[in-house]
Amino acid sequence: MVGRIRALPGRRAALIAILAEGTGAMPGCLSYVVAEDLADPDAILVTEIWRTREAHAASLQLPAVRDAIVRGRPLIASFEPLAETRPVAGVR
Amino acid sequence: MVGRIRALPGRRAALIAILAEGTGAMPGCLSYVVAEDLADPDAILVTEIWRTREAHAASLQLPAVRDAIVRGRPLIASFEPLAETRPVAGVR
């Protein structure tokens, strides 16, 4: 899945740090990339690949992820889902 | 970078096959994922991570990539760039 998170003005770096911390050991997570949107100083692109929907849902219960959500949410201005996807080819 | 390619109606699978063939050995390519957009039967999400802009530009001259562009272009209805990004954290 691909989404664009807009941080509150000036808080992108702090939000990225929180997102980065929470992405360590997440069972079933095949890829989780946090990237700066070069066209928008407040925007973050998050692209995720999970083995199953269930693995993704379960990750939201992990203590580290729950903690990141609690700490990150106050820094978030908006979340724009760009696509839910099924990877079919390519290299990671 | 993240982009959404819309294939002509019914031609997504053929376009994905062409995109998949062209993504083998591309120097400087850290990640290249081709995915079906689950909300649009004609749409393909391509997410790419390159070591440098120059590496990406050079890839467009590779014979396999040039061939894929020539064969794929007739199947493309539109290309929507979603973001140009700088990956800063995460796992791949």
N, CA and C atoms of all chains as a GROMACS GRO file, in nm:
protein
  552
    1MET      N    1   0.084  -0.118   0.000
    1MET     CA    2   0.000   0.000   0.000
    1MET      C    3   0.089   0.124   0.000
    2VAL      N    4   0.036   0.231  -0.051
    2VAL     CA    5   0.111   0.356  -0.064
    2VAL      C    6   0.025   0.468  -0.006
    3GLY      N    7   0.084   0.549   0.081
    3GLY     CA    8   0.009   0.660   0.140
    3GLY      C    9   0.099   0.781   0.160
    4ARG      N   10   0.033   0.895   0.164
    4ARG     CA   11   0.106   1.021   0.188
    4ARG      C   12   0.058   1.078   0.321
    5ILE      N   13   0.152   1.092   0.414
    5ILE     CA   14   0.122   1.153   0.543
    5ILE      C   15   0.175   1.296   0.539
    6ARG      N   16   0.090   1.391   0.573
    6ARG     CA   17   0.139   1.530   0.589
    6ARG      C   18   0.157   1.557   0.738
    7ALA      N   19   0.280   1.596   0.771
    7ALA     CA   20   0.310   1.636   0.909
    7ALA      C   21   0.264   1.780   0.930
    8LEU      N   22   0.248   1.817   1.055
    8LEU     CA   23   0.226   1.959   1.085
    8LEU      C   24   0.350   2.034   1.037
    9PRO      N   25   0.334   2.160   0.998
    9PRO     CA   26   0.448   2.235   0.945
    9PRO      C   27   0.572   2.227   1.035
   10GLY      N   28   0.683   2.187   0.978
   10GLY     CA   29   0.809   2.182   1.052
   10GLY      C   30   0.829   2.056   1.135
   11ARG      N   31   0.731   1.962   1.132
   11ARG     CA   32   0.743   1.845   1.220
   11ARG      C   33   0.772   1.715   1.143
   12ARG      N   34   0.805   1.730   1.011
   12ARG     CA   35   0.825   1.607   0.933
   12ARG      C   36   0.940   1.522   0.988
   13ALA      N   37   1.051   1.584   1.019
   13ALA     CA   38   1.168   1.508   1.066
   13ALA      C   39   1.135   1.432   1.194
   14ALA      N   40   1.064   1.499   1.283
   14ALA     CA   41   1.028   1.433   1.410
   14ALA      C   42   0.935   1.315   1.383
   15LEU      N   43   0.842   1.333   1.290
   15LEU     CA   44   0.748   1.225   1.258
   15LEU      C   45   0.821   1.108   1.189
   16ILE      N   46   0.912   1.141   1.100
   16ILE     CA   47   0.991   1.035   1.034
   16ILE      C   48   1.067   0.954   1.137
   17ALA      N   49   1.126   1.022   1.234
   17ALA     CA   50   1.203   0.952   1.339
   17ALA      C   51   1.113   0.853   1.413
   18ILE      N   52   0.992   0.894   1.443
   18ILE     CA   53   0.898   0.805   1.513
   18ILE      C   54   0.860   0.688   1.423
   19LEU      N   55   0.829   0.717   1.297
   19LEU     CA   56   0.792   0.609   1.204
   19LEU      C   57   0.907   0.510   1.190
   20ALA      N   58   1.029   0.561   1.185
   20ALA     CA   59   1.146   0.475   1.165
   20ALA      C   60   1.166   0.383   1.286
   21GLU      N   61   1.144   0.435   1.403
   21GLU     CA   62   1.163   0.354   1.525
   21GLU      C   63   1.067   0.236   1.528
   22GLY      N   64   0.944   0.261   1.487
   22GLY     CA   65   0.838   0.160   1.502
   22GLY      C   66   0.845   0.050   1.399
   23THR      N   67   0.942   0.056   1.303
   23THR     CA   68   0.937  -0.037   1.190
   23THR      C   69   1.040  -0.150   1.201
   24GLY      N   70   1.085  -0.178   1.319
   24GLY     CA   71   1.186  -0.282   1.333
   24GLY      C   72   1.133  -0.419   1.296
   25ALA      N   73   1.105  -0.499   1.398
   25ALA     CA   74   1.064  -0.637   1.373
   25ALA      C   75   0.912  -0.645   1.360
   26MET      N   76   0.862  -0.644   1.239
   26MET     CA   77   0.716  -0.657   1.217
   26MET      C   78   0.692  -0.783   1.135
   27PRO      N   79   0.649  -0.891   1.200
   27PRO     CA   80   0.627  -1.018   1.130
   27PRO      C   81   0.538  -1.002   1.007
   28GLY      N   82   0.583  -1.057   0.896
   28GLY     CA   83   0.503  -1.053   0.773
   28GLY      C   84   0.524  -0.926   0.691
   29CYS      N   85   0.609  -0.837   0.741
   29CYS     CA   86   0.636  -0.714   0.665
   29CYS      C   87   0.750  -0.739   0.568
   30LEU      N   88   0.721  -0.734   0.440
   30LEU     CA   89   0.822  -0.762   0.338
   30LEU      C   90   0.899  -0.636   0.299
   31SER      N   91   0.833  -0.520   0.311
   31SER     CA   92   0.899  -0.394   0.279
   31SER      C   93   0.820  -0.282   0.345
   32TYR      N   94   0.896  -0.186   0.402
   32TYR     CA   95   0.831  -0.070   0.466
   32TYR      C   96   0.926   0.046   0.446
   33VAL      N   97   0.894   0.136   0.354
   33VAL     CA   98   0.987   0.245   0.321
   33VAL      C   99   0.923   0.378   0.356
   34VAL      N  100   0.995   0.458   0.432
   34VAL     CA  101   0.952   0.592   0.470
   34VAL      C  102   1.036   0.690   0.388
   35ALA      N  103   0.972   0.777   0.314
   35ALA     CA  104   1.047   0.866   0.224
   35ALA      C  105   0.994   1.008   0.231
   36GLU      N  106   1.084   1.102   0.215
   36GLU     CA  107   1.044   1.243   0.206
   36GLU      C  108   0.987   1.269   0.067
   37ASP      N  109   0.877   1.341   0.059
   37ASP     CA  110   0.822   1.385  -0.069
   37ASP      C  111   0.901   1.510  -0.108
   38LEU      N  112   0.973   1.503  -0.220
   38LEU     CA  113   1.062   1.614  -0.257
   38LEU      C  114   0.986   1.740  -0.297
   39ALA      N  115   0.857   1.725  -0.327
   39ALA     CA  116   0.779   1.841  -0.372
   39ALA      C  117   0.704   1.909  -0.257
   40ASP      N  118   0.706   1.847  -0.140
   40ASP     CA  119   0.627   1.902  -0.028
   40ASP      C  120   0.704   1.882   0.101
   41PRO      N  121   0.753   1.990   0.163
   41PRO     CA  122   0.841   1.979   0.280
   41PRO      C  123   0.772   1.919   0.403
   42ASP      N  124   0.640   1.909   0.400
   42ASP     CA  125   0.570   1.848   0.513
   42ASP      C  126   0.526   1.704   0.486
   43ALA      N  127   0.546   1.656   0.362
   43ALA     CA  128   0.486   1.528   0.325
   43ALA      C  129   0.585   1.412   0.330
   44ILE      N  130   0.530   1.297   0.371
   44ILE     CA  131   0.605   1.172   0.382
   44ILE      C  132   0.530   1.066   0.300
   45LEU      N  133   0.603   0.994   0.215
   45LEU     CA  134   0.544   0.880   0.144
   45LEU      C  135   0.582   0.752   0.219
   46VAL      N  136   0.480   0.672   0.251
   46VAL     CA  137   0.508   0.543   0.313
   46VAL      C  138   0.459   0.435   0.216
   47THR      N  139   0.550   0.346   0.176
   47THR     CA  140   0.512   0.233   0.090
   47THR      C  141   0.538   0.105   0.170
   48GLU      N  142   0.436   0.020   0.175
   48GLU     CA  143   0.443  -0.100   0.257
   48GLU      C  144   0.405  -0.222   0.173
   49ILE      N  145   0.477  -0.333   0.196
   49ILE     CA  146   0.439  -0.461   0.136
   49ILE      C  147   0.430  -0.563   0.248
   50TRP      N  148   0.313  -0.627   0.258
   50TRP     CA  149   0.291  -0.725   0.365
   50TRP      C  150   0.261  -0.861   0.304
   51ARG      N  151   0.299  -0.967   0.373
   51ARG     CA  152   0.272  -1.101   0.321
   51ARG      C  153   0.121  -1.121   0.313
   52THR      N  154   0.047  -1.076   0.415
   52THR     CA  155  -0.100  -1.088   0.416
   52THR      C  156  -0.162  -0.963   0.479
   53ARG      N  157  -0.289  -0.941   0.454
   53ARG     CA  158  -0.363  -0.834   0.522
   53ARG      C  159  -0.361  -0.858   0.674
   54GLU      N  160  -0.371  -0.985   0.710
   54GLU     CA  161  -0.376  -1.019   0.852
   54GLU      C  162  -0.246  -0.979   0.921
   55ALA      N  163  -0.134  -1.000   0.851
   55ALA     CA  164  -0.003  -0.962   0.909
   55ALA      C  165   0.000  -0.811   0.933
   56HIS      N  166  -0.053  -0.736   0.838
   56HIS     CA  167  -0.057  -0.591   0.856
   56HIS      C  168  -0.146  -0.555   0.975
   57ALA      N  169  -0.265  -0.613   0.981
   57ALA     CA  170  -0.357  -0.584   1.092
   57ALA      C  171  -0.292  -0.618   1.226
   58ALA      N  172  -0.224  -0.733   1.231
   58ALA     CA  173  -0.160  -0.775   1.356
   58ALA      C  174  -0.050  -0.676   1.398
   59SER      N  175   0.016  -0.618   1.299
   59SER     CA  176   0.127  -0.526   1.333
   59SER      C  177   0.078  -0.406   1.411
   60LEU      N  178  -0.048  -0.370   1.388
   60LEU     CA  179  -0.103  -0.251   1.455
   60LEU      C  180  -0.122  -0.276   1.604
   61GLN      N  181  -0.110  -0.402   1.645
   61GLN     CA  182  -0.122  -0.436   1.788
   61GLN      C  183   0.014  -0.450   1.856
   62LEU      N  184   0.121  -0.446   1.777
   62LEU     CA  185   0.254  -0.459   1.836
   62LEU      C  186   0.282  -0.339   1.926
   63PRO      N  187   0.339  -0.359   2.044
   63PRO     CA  188   0.366  -0.248   2.136
   63PRO      C  189   0.443  -0.133   2.069
   64ALA      N  190   0.548  -0.167   1.994
   64ALA     CA  191   0.631  -0.062   1.932
   64ALA      C  192   0.550   0.019   1.832
   65VAL      N  193   0.460  -0.048   1.758
   65VAL     CA  194   0.379   0.022   1.658
   65VAL      C  195   0.272   0.106   1.727
   66ARG      N  196   0.207   0.049   1.828
   66ARG     CA  197   0.106   0.123   1.904
   66ARG      C  198   0.169   0.249   1.965
   67ASP      N  199   0.287   0.231   2.018
   67ASP     CA  200   0.357   0.345   2.079
   67ASP      C  201   0.388   0.452   1.974
   68ALA      N  202   0.434   0.408   1.858
   68ALA     CA  203   0.466   0.502   1.750
   68ALA      C  204   0.339   0.577   1.706
   69ILE      N  205   0.227   0.508   1.700
   69ILE     CA  206   0.101   0.571   1.660
   69ILE      C  207   0.061   0.679   1.762
   70VAL      N  208   0.073   0.644   1.890
   70VAL     CA  209   0.037   0.740   1.996
   70VAL      C  210   0.127   0.864   1.988
   71ARG      N  211   0.258   0.841   1.971
   71ARG     CA  212   0.352   0.954   1.969
   71ARG      C  213   0.345   1.032   1.838
   72GLY      N  214   0.315   0.960   1.728
   72GLY     CA  215   0.316   1.024   1.597
   72GLY      C  216   0.189   1.100   1.566
   73ARG      N  217   0.077   1.051   1.614
   73ARG     CA  218  -0.054   1.108   1.575
   73ARG      C  219  -0.061   1.260   1.598
   74PRO      N  220  -0.009   1.314   1.710
   74PRO     CA  221  -0.018   1.460   1.730
   74PRO      C  222   0.060   1.541   1.626
   75LEU      N  223   0.150   1.475   1.554
   75LEU     CA  224   0.233   1.547   1.456
   75LEU      C  225   0.174   1.538   1.315
   76ILE      N  226   0.065   1.464   1.301
   76ILE     CA  227   0.008   1.438   1.168
   76ILE      C  228  -0.103   1.539   1.134
   77ALA      N  229  -0.090   1.606   1.020
   77ALA     CA  230  -0.194   1.699   0.974
   77ALA      C  231  -0.299   1.623   0.891
   78SER      N  232  -0.252   1.529   0.806
   78SER     CA  233  -0.348   1.454   0.724
   78SER      C  234  -0.283   1.324   0.675
   79PHE      N  235  -0.370   1.229   0.639
   79PHE     CA  236  -0.323   1.104   0.579
   79PHE      C  237  -0.402   1.081   0.451
   80GLU      N  238  -0.333   1.063   0.339
   80GLU     CA  239  -0.396   1.045   0.209
   80GLU      C  240  -0.358   0.908   0.154
   81PRO      N  241  -0.450   0.810   0.161
   81PRO     CA  242  -0.416   0.681   0.099
   81PRO      C  243  -0.406   0.698  -0.052
   82LEU      N  244  -0.295   0.657  -0.114
   82LEU     CA  245  -0.278   0.674  -0.258
   82LEU      C  246  -0.318   0.548  -0.334
   83ALA      N  247  -0.292   0.432  -0.274
   83ALA     CA  248  -0.332   0.307  -0.341
   83ALA      C  249  -0.312   0.189  -0.246
   84GLU      N  250  -0.403   0.094  -0.261
   84GLU     CA  251  -0.380  -0.037  -0.200
   84GLU      C  252  -0.341  -0.128  -0.314
   85THR      N  253  -0.231  -0.199  -0.299
   85THR     CA  254  -0.174  -0.265  -0.415
   85THR      C  255  -0.144  -0.413  -0.391
   86ARG      N  256  -0.127  -0.486  -0.501
   86ARG     CA  257  -0.076  -0.623  -0.496
   86ARG      C  258   0.052  -0.628  -0.579
   87PRO      N  259   0.168  -0.631  -0.513
   87PRO     CA  260   0.293  -0.640  -0.589
   87PRO      C  261   0.296  -0.765  -0.676
   88VAL      N  262   0.336  -0.749  -0.801
   88VAL     CA  263   0.335  -0.864  -0.892
   88VAL      C  264   0.469  -0.885  -0.962
   89ALA      N  265   0.558  -0.785  -0.955
   89ALA     CA  266   0.687  -0.803  -1.024
   89ALA      C  267   0.784  -0.698  -0.973
   90GLY      N  268   0.911  -0.719  -1.009
   90GLY     CA  269   1.009  -0.619  -0.973
   90GLY      C  270   1.118  -0.676  -0.883
   91VAL      N  271   1.201  -0.586  -0.830
   91VAL     CA  272   1.312  -0.626  -0.742
   91VAL      C  273   1.307  -0.537  -0.619
   92ARG      N  274   1.337  -0.596  -0.502
   92ARG     CA  275   1.339  -0.517  -0.379
   92ARG      C  276   1.475  -0.526  -0.314
   93MET      N  277   1.074   0.710  -0.634
   93MET     CA  278   0.961   0.776  -0.697
   93MET      C  279   0.844   0.679  -0.705
   94VAL      N  280   0.725   0.734  -0.709
   94VAL     CA  281   0.601   0.656  -0.711
   94VAL      C  282   0.515   0.709  -0.824
   95GLY      N  283   0.466   0.620  -0.909
   95GLY     CA  284   0.380   0.665  -1.019
   95GLY      C  285   0.269   0.564  -1.044
   96ARG      N  286   0.163   0.615  -1.105
   96ARG     CA  287   0.050   0.525  -1.140
   96ARG      C  288   0.037   0.526  -1.292
   97ILE      N  289   0.053   0.409  -1.350
   97ILE     CA  290   0.035   0.394  -1.494
   97ILE      C  291  -0.103   0.332  -1.517
   98ARG      N  292  -0.181   0.394  -1.602
   98ARG     CA  293  -0.308   0.330  -1.643
   98ARG      C  294  -0.289   0.266  -1.780
   99ALA      N  295  -0.317   0.135  -1.783
   99ALA     CA  296  -0.311   0.063  -1.910
   99ALA      C  297  -0.442   0.087  -1.986
  100LEU      N  298  -0.437   0.062  -2.115
  100LEU     CA  299  -0.562   0.060  -2.191
  100LEU      C  300  -0.650  -0.050  -2.132
  101PRO      N  301  -0.782  -0.034  -2.140
  101PRO     CA  302  -0.871  -0.134  -2.078
  101PRO      C  303  -0.835  -0.277  -2.119
  102GLY      N  304  -0.819  -0.363  -2.019
  102GLY     CA  305  -0.791  -0.504  -2.046
  102GLY      C  306  -0.646  -0.535  -2.077
  103ARG      N  307  -0.556  -0.433  -2.077
  103ARG     CA  308  -0.417  -0.460  -2.118
  103ARG      C  309  -0.317  -0.454  -2.002
  104ARG      N  310  -0.371  -0.447  -1.876
  104ARG     CA  311  -0.280  -0.434  -1.761
  104ARG      C  312  -0.183  -0.550  -1.750
  105ALA      N  313  -0.235  -0.671  -1.763
  105ALA     CA  314  -0.150  -0.790  -1.745
  105ALA      C  315  -0.038  -0.790  -1.848
  106ALA      N  316  -0.070  -0.754  -1.972
  106ALA     CA  317   0.032  -0.752  -2.077
  106ALA      C  318   0.136  -0.644  -2.046
  107LEU      N  319   0.092  -0.530  -1.996
  107LEU     CA  320   0.185  -0.422  -1.963
  107LEU      C  321   0.273  -0.459  -1.844
  108ILE      N  322   0.213  -0.523  -1.745
  108ILE     CA  323   0.292  -0.568  -1.630
  108ILE      C  324   0.401  -0.665  -1.675
  109ALA      N  325   0.365  -0.755  -1.766
  109ALA     CA  326   0.465  -0.853  -1.814
  109ALA      C  327   0.583  -0.782  -1.879
  110ILE      N  328   0.555  -0.679  -1.956
  110ILE     CA  329   0.662  -0.603  -2.023
  110ILE      C  330   0.745  -0.529  -1.918
  111LEU      N  331   0.679  -0.465  -1.822
  111LEU     CA  332   0.752  -0.393  -1.717
  111LEU      C  333   0.841  -0.489  -1.638
  112ALA      N  334   0.789  -0.608  -1.612
  112ALA     CA  335   0.864  -0.707  -1.532
  112ALA      C  336   0.989  -0.753  -1.607
  113GLU      N  337   0.976  -0.771  -1.738
  113GLU     CA  338   1.092  -0.820  -1.815
  113GLU      C  339   1.205  -0.717  -1.812
  114GLY      N  340   1.169  -0.588  -1.819
  114GLY     CA  341   1.271  -0.485  -1.835
  114GLY      C  342   1.343  -0.450  -1.706
  115THR      N  343   1.306  -0.517  -1.592
  115THR     CA  344   1.358  -0.469  -1.462
  115THR      C  345   1.468  -0.559  -1.407
  116GLY      N  346   1.531  -0.637  -1.491
  116GLY     CA  347   1.634  -0.727  -1.442
  116GLY      C  348   1.754  -0.652  -1.386
  117ALA      N  349   1.862  -0.647  -1.462
  117ALA     CA  350   1.988  -0.589  -1.413
  117ALA      C  351   1.991  -0.439  -1.447
  118MET      N  352   1.952  -0.356  -1.352
  118MET     CA  353   1.959  -0.211  -1.375
  118MET      C  354   2.054  -0.152  -1.270
  119PRO      N  355   2.177  -0.119  -1.310
  119PRO     CA  356   2.277  -0.066  -1.216
  119PRO      C  357   2.222   0.053  -1.137
  120GLY      N  358   2.241   0.050  -1.005
  120GLY     CA  359   2.198   0.162  -0.922
  120GLY      C  360   2.053   0.155  -0.880
  121CYS      N  361   1.983   0.052  -0.924
  121CYS     CA  362   1.842   0.036  -0.885
  121CYS      C  363   1.835  -0.041  -0.754
  122LEU      N  364   1.789   0.025  -0.649
  122LEU     CA  365   1.783  -0.039  -0.517
  122LEU      C  366   1.650  -0.112  -0.496
  123SER      N  367   1.546  -0.063  -0.564
  123SER     CA  368   1.415  -0.129  -0.552
  123SER      C  369   1.330  -0.083  -0.669
  124TYR      N  370   1.257  -0.180  -0.726
  124TYR     CA  371   1.167  -0.149  -0.837
  124TYR      C  372   1.050  -0.245  -0.824
  125VAL      N  373   0.935  -0.194  -0.778
  125VAL     CA  374   0.821  -0.281  -0.753
  125VAL      C  375   0.706  -0.242  -0.845
  126VAL      N  376   0.654  -0.341  -0.915
  126VAL     CA  377   0.537  -0.324  -1.002
  126VAL      C  378   0.419  -0.388  -0.931
  127ALA      N  379   0.312  -0.313  -0.910
  127ALA     CA  380   0.199  -0.366  -0.832
  127ALA      C  381   0.066  -0.329  -0.899
  128GLU      N  382  -0.029  -0.419  -0.885
  128GLU     CA  383  -0.164  -0.390  -0.931
  128GLU      C  384  -0.231  -0.296  -0.830
  129ASP      N  385  -0.301  -0.197  -0.880
  129ASP     CA  386  -0.383  -0.110  -0.794
  129ASP      C  387  -0.513  -0.185  -0.772
  130LEU      N  388  -0.543  -0.219  -0.645
  130LEU     CA  389  -0.661  -0.302  -0.617
  130LEU      C  390  -0.792  -0.228  -0.642
  131ALA      N  391  -0.784  -0.095  -0.652
  131ALA     CA  392  -0.909  -0.018  -0.670
  131ALA      C  393  -0.937   0.013  -0.817
  132ASP      N  394  -0.842  -0.019  -0.904
  132ASP     CA  395  -0.860   0.017  -1.046
  132ASP      C  396  -0.801  -0.095  -1.132
  133PRO      N  397  -0.885  -0.168  -1.204
  133PRO     CA  398  -0.838  -0.286  -1.278
  133PRO      C  399  -0.742  -0.252  -1.393
  134ASP      N  400  -0.732  -0.125  -1.427
  134ASP     CA  401  -0.639  -0.086  -1.534
  134ASP      C  402  -0.511  -0.023  -1.480
  135ALA      N  403  -0.504   0.000  -1.350
  135ALA     CA  404  -0.393   0.079  -1.295
  135ALA      C  405  -0.282  -0.006  -1.235
  136ILE      N  406  -0.161   0.043  -1.254
  136ILE     CA  407  -0.038  -0.020  -1.205
  136ILE      C  408   0.037   0.084  -1.122
  137LEU      N  409   0.079   0.047  -1.002
  137LEU     CA  410   0.165   0.135  -0.922
  137LEU      C  411   0.310   0.090  -0.940
  138VAL      N  412   0.397   0.182  -0.975
  138VAL     CA  413   0.539   0.149  -0.984
  138VAL      C  414   0.611   0.234  -0.880
  139THR      N  415   0.684   0.168  -0.790
  139THR     CA  416   0.763   0.240  -0.690
  139THR      C  417   0.910   0.204  -0.715
  140GLU      N  418   0.991   0.306  -0.725
  140GLU     CA  419   1.132   0.285  -0.761
  140GLU      C  420   1.222   0.356  -0.661
  141ILE      N  421   1.333   0.293  -0.627
  141ILE     CA  422   1.436   0.359  -0.545
  141ILE      C  423   1.569   0.342  -0.620
  142TRP      N  424   1.633   0.457  -0.644
  142TRP     CA  425   1.760   0.454  -0.718
  142TRP      C  426   1.870   0.514  -0.632
  143ARG      N  427   1.993   0.465  -0.650
  143ARG     CA  428   2.104   0.519  -0.573
  143ARG      C  429   2.123   0.667  -0.606
  144THR      N  430   2.112   0.703  -0.736
  144THR     CA  431   2.125   0.843  -0.779
  144THR      C  432   2.026   0.872  -0.893
  145ARG      N  433   2.000   1.000  -0.915
  145ARG     CA  434   1.919   1.039  -1.032
  145ARG      C  435   1.990   0.994  -1.161
  146GLU      N  436   2.121   1.005  -1.159
  146GLU     CA  437   2.198   0.970  -1.279
  146GLU      C  438   2.180   0.821  -1.312
  147ALA      N  439   2.179   0.739  -1.209
  147ALA     CA  440   2.161   0.594  -1.231
  147ALA      C  441   2.025   0.570  -1.296
  148HIS      N  442   1.924   0.643  -1.249
  148HIS     CA  443   1.791   0.626  -1.310
  148HIS      C  444   1.794   0.671  -1.456
  149ALA      N  445   1.853   0.788  -1.480
  149ALA     CA  446   1.860   0.840  -1.618
  149ALA      C  447   1.934   0.741  -1.708
  150ALA      N  448   2.044   0.685  -1.658
  150ALA     CA  449   2.123   0.592  -1.738
  150ALA      C  450   2.041   0.466  -1.771
  151SER      N  451   1.954   0.427  -1.678
  151SER     CA  452   1.877   0.303  -1.702
  151SER      C  453   1.787   0.315  -1.823
  152LEU      N  454   1.747   0.440  -1.853
  152LEU     CA  455   1.655   0.461  -1.965
  152LEU      C  456   1.723   0.436  -2.099
  153GLN      N  457   1.858   0.424  -2.093
  153GLN     CA  458   1.934   0.396  -2.217
  153GLN      C  459   1.967   0.248  -2.232
  154LEU      N  460   1.938   0.169  -2.128
  154LEU     CA  461   1.967   0.025  -2.138
  154LEU      C  462   1.880  -0.039  -2.247
  155PRO      N  463   1.937  -0.125  -2.329
  155PRO     CA  464   1.859  -0.188  -2.437
  155PRO      C  465   1.730  -0.253  -2.388
  156ALA      N  466   1.738  -0.327  -2.274
  156ALA     CA  467   1.618  -0.397  -2.226
  156ALA      C  468   1.510  -0.297  -2.184
  157VAL      N  469   1.553  -0.185  -2.125
  157VAL     CA  470   1.455  -0.084  -2.081
  157VAL      C  471   1.398  -0.011  -2.202
  158ARG      N  472   1.485   0.026  -2.297
  158ARG     CA  473   1.437   0.094  -2.419
  158ARG      C  474   1.337   0.004  -2.492
  159ASP      N  475   1.367  -0.122  -2.498
  159ASP     CA  476   1.277  -0.218  -2.565
  159ASP      C  477   1.144  -0.226  -2.492
  160ALA      N  478   1.150  -0.230  -2.358
  160ALA     CA  479   1.026  -0.237  -2.279
  160ALA      C  480   0.942  -0.111  -2.301
  161ILE      N  481   1.006   0.004  -2.311
  161ILE     CA  482   0.934   0.130  -2.333
  161ILE      C  483   0.865   0.127  -2.469
  162VAL      N  484   0.938   0.081  -2.572
  162VAL     CA  485   0.880   0.076  -2.707
  162VAL      C  486   0.759  -0.019  -2.709
  163ARG      N  487   0.774  -0.137  -2.647
  163ARG     CA  488   0.665  -0.235  -2.649
  163ARG      C  489   0.550  -0.195  -2.555
  164GLY      N  490   0.585  -0.128  -2.446
  164GLY     CA  491   0.483  -0.095  -2.346
  164GLY      C  492   0.402   0.028  -2.381
  165ARG      N  493   0.465   0.124  -2.445
  165ARG     CA  494   0.400   0.254  -2.468
  165ARG      C  495   0.262   0.242  -2.535
  166PRO      N  496   0.246   0.154  -2.635
  166PRO     CA  497   0.114   0.144  -2.700
  166PRO      C  498   0.003   0.093  -2.606
  167LEU      N  499   0.043   0.036  -2.493
  167LEU     CA  500  -0.058  -0.020  -2.401
  167LEU      C  501  -0.092   0.077  -2.289
  168ILE      N  502  -0.025   0.194  -2.288
  168ILE     CA  503  -0.041   0.290  -2.179
  168ILE      C  504  -0.146   0.396  -2.214
  169ALA      N  505  -0.245   0.412  -2.128
  169ALA     CA  506  -0.347   0.516  -2.146
  169ALA      C  507  -0.301   0.647  -2.081
  170SER      N  508  -0.238   0.636  -1.962
  170SER     CA  509  -0.190   0.758  -1.895
  170SER      C  510  -0.083   0.724  -1.792
  171PHE      N  511  -0.003   0.825  -1.758
  171PHE     CA  512   0.096   0.809  -1.651
  171PHE      C  513   0.079   0.925  -1.555
  172GLU      N  514   0.061   0.894  -1.428
  172GLU     CA  515   0.037   0.994  -1.324
  172GLU      C  516   0.151   0.986  -1.222
  173PRO      N  517   0.246   1.081  -1.226
  173PRO     CA  518   0.350   1.079  -1.121
  173PRO      C  519   0.286   1.113  -0.986
  174LEU      N  520   0.304   1.031  -0.886
  174LEU     CA  521   0.243   1.057  -0.754
  174LEU      C  522   0.340   1.129  -0.662
  175ALA      N  523   0.469   1.095  -0.672
  175ALA     CA  524   0.568   1.165  -0.587
  175ALA      C  525   0.708   1.129  -0.630
  176GLU      N  526   0.794   1.227  -0.618
  176GLU     CA  527   0.937   1.199  -0.627
  176GLU      C  528   0.988   1.203  -0.484
  177THR      N  529   1.060   1.102  -0.443
  177THR     CA  530   1.086   1.087  -0.300
  177THR      C  531   1.233   1.065  -0.269
  178ARG      N  532   1.269   1.085  -0.142
  178ARG     CA  533   1.401   1.049  -0.089
  178ARG      C  534   1.377   0.952   0.028
  179PRO      N  535   1.401   0.823   0.007
  179PRO     CA  536   1.384   0.727   0.116
  179PRO      C  537   1.476   0.762   0.234
  180VAL      N  538   1.422   0.762   0.354
  180VAL     CA  539   1.502   0.800   0.470
  180VAL      C  540   1.499   0.696   0.581
  181ALA      N  541   1.405   0.601   0.575
  181ALA     CA  542   1.400   0.500   0.682
  181ALA      C  543   1.315   0.383   0.635
  182GLY      N  544   1.324   0.277   0.713
  182GLY     CA  545   1.238   0.164   0.682
  182GLY      C  546   1.319   0.039   0.652
  183VAL      N  547   1.248  -0.064   0.605
  183VAL     CA  548   1.310  -0.192   0.573
  183VAL      C  549   1.266  -0.232   0.433
  184ARG      N  550   1.355  -0.288   0.357
  184ARG     CA  551   1.319  -0.334   0.222
  184ARG      C  552   1.347  -0.484   0.210
   0.00000   0.00000   0.00000
